[in-house]
Amino acid sequence: MQKTFVRGTWQQHRAFSPAVITSGPGTVIYVAGHTGQTADDGHSLAGDFEAQCRQTFRNVERTLAEAGAGLGDLVTMTVFLIDARYTTQMTELRAEIFGRDFPASAAVTVSGFAQPSILIEVQGIAVRP
C-alpha cells in the first residue's frame, strides 16, 4: 500500500494533512473513540490535558498494534475536545507524536463526554499495508 500526503500550506502548522491518499492492497481499520483519563498505572489524569492527550494516543497506538498497525497507519482522525482552548496544545502534541506525515483530521469541541473527567477523545481510520 502506498500513502500520499496532500500537505497543504497552513495545515502543516496545525499538524494535519488536508487529505491522505492510499492506493494498492491494504486493510482498513476503524478505530473507535479512545480516551486517556486514566494512566497506565491506574491513577487519574483528571484535569491534566497534556497527560490525557498523550495517554489517549498511547491507547490508540495499543489498539492499532493489536490490529497489526501503528499510529503512522492512521489516514484520518477526529479529535473531540471539551474546550476549544485546548486545540493549540493538542496540535503541538500531535506534531510531536506524528512528526511530518499527519493524518487528515478534524477537531470538534463538545459540551461533554460520557465521564466528566474526560478532556479529549480520538477516533480514526487506519490503513494497514
N, C-alpha and C positions, 0 to 999 in steps of 0.2 A: 504494500500500500504506500502511496506517495501522498504527502501533505504539502500544499502550497498555501502560504500565508499572504493574504492581502494586508499589507502593513498600514496603509493609510498614511496620514501625516500626524495630526494631533493625537490620534488614538494611541500611538506608542507612549506618549506621556501619561496616558491613563491606563496603561498595562492591559490593553486588549487589542485584538485584531478585528477589523470590521467584517472579515469573512475568512473562513478556513475551507479550503477545497481538498477533498480526498478523492483519490482515484485508485483503481486496482482492487484486488481482493482485500477484504477486511471484515472484522466482526464489530458490530455496533453494540455498545454497552450504554444503557440508560441508567444514570446514577440518580437515585432518589435523593431527596433533601437530606443533607448532613449538617449537624451542628457540633459545637465543641464547648458546651457549658461545663463539662467535667473533664479534668485532666486524666491522663492515663493511670495515674496512681489513685484516682478516685476523689481528689479534692475539688471543691467547687471553684470555678473560674468566673463566678457571678461578678459583674461589674468591670471585668478586665477585658476590654475589646481586643487588644493585641493578642492576648493569650487565647481567647476564644477563636479568633481568626486563624491563628497558627494551628490550634487543635482541630479545628474544622477541616483544614486542608490535610492534616495528618490522617484524619478519619476517612476523608475521601480517598486519599492515597492508599490506605489499607484495603478499602473496598475494591478499588481498581486492581490492586495486587492479587486479591482473591480471584478476580476475573482475568488474570493474566495480562494486565495492562498497568500503566503508570500515569502520573499527572500529565506527562508530556503527550499522552494519547487523547486528552480532552480536546475536543474541537469546539465545544460551546459550553457555556455555563450561565446560570442565572444566580446572582448573589442577592439575597434578601437581607436588608439591614433594618434594624429597629429605629435608627436615627440617621438621617441624611448627612449629618456632620461626621459620620464615620467613613464616608466614601473615600476621601483622600487617603486616610490611613490604610484602608483596605487596599486601595490601589498601590500604595507604596509596598505593602507586604506582598501583594500578588506579584509585583515586578520582581521582588527578591526571590520568590518561590519559583516563578516560571522563567526567569532570565529574559530571553528575547522573543521566543516563539510563544505568543499569547493565544489562548483560545478566543474565539468570538465570545462576547459577554454582554450581559445587561445587568445593571444594578437597580434594584427596586426597593423603595422604602415602604415598610409595612407598619401597621398600627399595633401589631402584637404577634406573638408566637404561641405555640401550644404550652410552653412553660415560660413564666415571666423572666427567668434568668437568662434566656437565650437572647443574644445580641446580633447573631449572624447565622444564616443558613445558606448552603450552597447545593445546587443540583446541577447536573450536567449530562452531556453526551460525549462518550469517548469512542474512538475507532481504533481497534487493535489490529495491527498488520496480520 
